[in-house]
Amino acid sequence: MQNFDKKQKKTSFWENVFRTEDRTHSSDSVVADLPNLSDLRVDDIAVPKADIIAAPEDSSLQKISEIFRKFRISRIPIFKDTLDNPLGFLHLKDFALGDGFNKDHNFEIKSKLRSLIFIPPSMNLGTLLQKMQAERIHMALVIDEYGGVEGLVTIEDLLEEIVGEIIDEHDQDEDQLWAEEKPNIFLVNARLELDMFKNQTGVNLRYDSEQDEEYETIGGLVNSLTNRIPVRGEVIKDQMGNEFSIVEADARRIKRLRLKLSKKCKRENADSQKK
């Protein structure tokens, strides 16, 4: 997911791995100690273009404020006309200190833009980490062979490949594993247990009793439908016609998905309709 603050780890580890835009740490070769990063490509973890949260250069102060508040992100790519013509990114700190607390101030978005890194989808993650460290830029746009934007990678995405999924105070609590965005359309964490989802929403996604013991979570169900780990942006249907759109995933697991119930799926009485 795009840009969140992180859990604390040992100081020595972060001094070697992580460097903010405003502070520099010496690091000769972090990647040498993290060979797994060199085994993965940028397109294994990049947020697909359709899921990138960005804003046009003529966005108002109110619009930018709304994006920061709604999505809880710290960096927003800014573009001219379309995302395929990126200008840079706006950092929450620059926005808040310069304009966010002064509603009457003339808002000049271009003067606050920071540079982006542009990378090919084939670059390995170890090389990208080194590049982010060297240039002190923690957001990169993935560019396809025609020069268009294909995806986005942040420093958080790289760190999660090292230490696992990172959750902070702005992320969903552990027990908040689903949200009903619209009637019969749910954004769910792949770790959500099927039985819990049924109890809380009345949605029963188990349609094959012989497979009941093979998986317990929605992520496990989707993996069983494909017999592999789906990629971001992929849409999978089950036998009832329910659609599972992969919102966030990496090479090892699904993280989040969007469930759109088919008209055939009838909701039962649930213990709780609010989560």
N, C-alpha and C positions, 0 to 999 in steps of 0.2 A: 504494500500500500504506500502511498506517497508520504514521506517526510514526517516523522514523529520524533520527539525527544526520547532518550534511551534509559534503560535500567543501568545502574552502576555495576561495573565489573572491577576487577583489580586494576589499580592505577597503572601499574607497569604495563598491563596488557593494552589499555587504551592509549597510553603514551606512544606505544609502538604502532598501533593500528589506526587510531582516529586523530584527525587534525581538523579543527574548525576553520571556517573562512577567516576568522579574525585572529588565529593563533597558530604558530608553527611549531611542530615537534620534529626532531631529527629522526630519520628512519632510512637505513640503507636498503634493506630488502625485507619488508614484512612478508611478502608473498612466498619467500623461500621457506618460511615456517608454516605456510598455509597452502600446501599443494592442492587441496581440494578446489580452491578457487581457479586454478589453472585448468581444471578438468571440465569446467562449465563455461558456456558461452553467454554473452549478453542476452541473446534471445531466449535463453532458458529461464530468465527471471524478470525480463522487462515487462512493465505494465503496457498492455496493448494500446494502440492509438485511441481506440474507442473509449477507453476508460481513463484517459489522461484528463485531469482537471486543469484547465487553462483559461486565459481571459484575453480578449482583444485589447489593443493598445488604447482604444478610446473608452475603456471601462470607467465608470464613475467611481468616486470614493466609496459611495454606498454599495455599489456592486462588488467591489473588491472586499470590503468589510464583510459582506454577506458570505462570500466564498470562504474566507478564512474562518468565520464562525461556523458555518455549516459543515465543512469538511475537515476541520481541525488539522489543517496542514500548515507547514511553515514556509513553503516556497510555491509560487505559482508561475508557470511559464507564461510569458506574454508574447502575443503574436500580432502580425499585421495581416488583415484580411482572413487568412486561414492559418491553421497550425503548421502547415508546411512552410510558412515564412516566419519562423520564430525570431524574436528580437532579443530575448534574454529572459531572466526570471526575477520576480519581485519577492524579496525576503520579508517575512512578517515583521522582523525587528525594524527594518528600514521603513516599512509602512507605518507601523505603530508609533515610532519615535518621530517620524517626519510629518505624518498626516492623520494617523488613526485617532488621535485625541483632539483634533482641531477640525470640527465639522465645517467651519467657515473658510478654511484655508484653501487656496487654489491648488487643486490636485494635479501634479505633474508626474505621471507615471514613468515617462522615459528617463527622467533624471535619476531615478532610483533603481534602474535595472542593473542586475549583475550578469556576468557572462555565463553562458552555458557551454558544456562540452558536447561536441558532436562525435558520435562513434558508430562504427558499423556493427551489425548484428552478430558478426562472426568473432568479434574481439572476446578474448577470454577474461574472466572476472578478475584474475590476478593482475593483468595488464591495466584494466580499468581502475582498480584500486590504486595502483601506483600513479596513474595519470591524475586521479582526483587528489591524491596527496601532493603531487608535484605542483599542480595548478591551483590548489586550494579552492576547488569548485566541487560541490557535492551534489550536483544534479546534471545528468547527461541525457541528451535526446538521441535515440537510435535512428539512424538515417539509412533508408534503403538505397538500392542501386540507382534509382532515378532521382535521388535527392530529396525525397519526401520523408516526412516523419513517420516512423514505424512503431516507436515505443519510447518508454522513459525508464530510467534507472536512477535511484538515489543511493546515497551512502548507507541508508538504513537497509536497503535491499541487500547490499553486499555484507553488511554486518550480520544480518540474519542468516546468511549462509555460513557464518563462522560460529555464532553463538546460539542459533535457533531463533524462533519467533520472539520479537521484542514487543512488550506491551507496556504502555505507560498510563498515566492518570487520565489521558484524553481518549484512550482506546476503550472499547467496550469492556465492562466487567466480565469476569469469568462466567457469571450466571446469565449474562445477557447475550445469548447465542443466536438470537433471531430477532427480526423486526419485520412487521408487515408493512411494506412500503405503499401498496395499494391493495384493494380487495383481491385476495387470492394470489398475490405476488409477494414473495418473502425473500429478504436478504438473510442468509443463514451462514453460520460458521460450520465448516465441514465436520467439526468434532461433535456437533449436536447429535445426541442420541435419538434414534427414530422413535423410541417409546416416549421419551420426554416431549418430543415435538408433537406427537399424537395427543398426549395428555393436555398439553397447553394450547393447542390450536384446533384439535379435532381432525387433523389431517393424518390419515393412515397411508403411509407409503409402502407398507409391506403388502405385496400382492402375490408372493410365492412362498408358501409356508415351508417348502423344502429348503429355502435359502435363509430362513430366519436365523439360524445359528452361524451363518457365514459372515455376517457383518452386523454391527450395532449402531453405526453412525450414518449420517447422510453421505458423508464422503465415501464410506465403505460401499454404500449402495451404488453410488455413481461409478466407482471403480469396477464394481461387479458388472455393470451394464456395458462397460467398454473393454473389460479385461486388460486394462492398462491405466496409466495416470493421464487423464485428459490435460490439455493445455489451455491457457488463458484464451478466452474468447470462444471456446468451443461450446456448442449446444448439443446436449444429449437428451433423448426422449426415452421414457420407460414404456411399458406395455399399455399403460393407461393414457398415454399421451401427455403426461406431465413433462415440462421442459426444465432442464437443469443447465443454466448458463454459467460457465466457469468465470468468475470474477477475478479470483486471485489464486495462483498456483505456482509451484516451482517444479524442478525436475523430480522431486521426491514425493510430493503430496499436494492435494487440493487444500486450499486454505479457506476460501469463501466462494459461495455460489449464489445465484439468484434462481429461485424456484417459482415457476409459473404453473399453477394448477390447471389441468384440463377441465372441460365442462363435465367430463365423466366422473371426476373425483368429487365425492360428496363429503362435506365436513360433518363430523359428529360433534356431540356435546363435549366441551373441553373444560378442564378444571379452571383454566385461566385464559382469557383472551388478551391479557395485557402482560407484556414482558419488557 
